């Protein structure tokens, strides 16, 4: 289980997804995802290592749900 801080609150999550999984889940390209992150249109990733980032499962599910509605 991983934890991260969002808006000053520690969140416990079951999975952290790396970019290939995010691309598969959303159907979006790598370049679109990073561009959208820079514009504030897609959730920012969290640092999970010195040179690794990922997205918490709940954050991605929330973003997808917001797009569906």
N, C-alpha and C positions, 0 to 999 in steps of 0.2 A: 504494500500500500504506500502511496506517495502522498505527501502533503505539500501545499503551496500557500502563498499569501495572496489574497485577492481583496482589494479595498480594505486592507488592514486586518482581515480576518483569516485565520488559518483554516484551510479547507482540506479535508481528507478525500482522496480520490482513489479509485481502484486501478485506473489505467492512465498512462501518459502515451499519447500517440505521436509518432515521428511523422515527418513530412510525407513519406510514401502512403501511409495509412490515411492521412488527412486528404491527400489527393484522391484516393480511392473512395473515401466516404462522401466527399463533396462533389466529385466529378470535375474539380477545378485543377488548372495547371499550377505547377510550382511557382512560375513567375507571377501569375495572377494572385496567388495567395500572399506572396511577399509584398507585392504592390498594394494589395488591399490592407495588409497589416500596416504598412507605412502611411496609408491614408486614413486609418482608423475604421475601416470597413470590415475588418476581420479580426478576431481575437488575437492579442499578442501572445507569442509563445513564452514559455518559462524556461529558464536555464536548468538543465538537468546534469550538466557536466561541464568541463572546461571548454569543450568545443561542440556541445550537443544541446539542442533545444527540443521541446515537445509541447504538446497541447494537452491539458487535462481533459479527460473524457467528458465530464459534465459541461465544460465550457463549449466544446464543439457541439454537443447535443443541444445545448441551449441556443447556439447560433443557428443551427439547422432548423430547429423548431420555430425560431423567429422568422426565418425565410419562408417556411411553409405557410404560416398564418397570414 
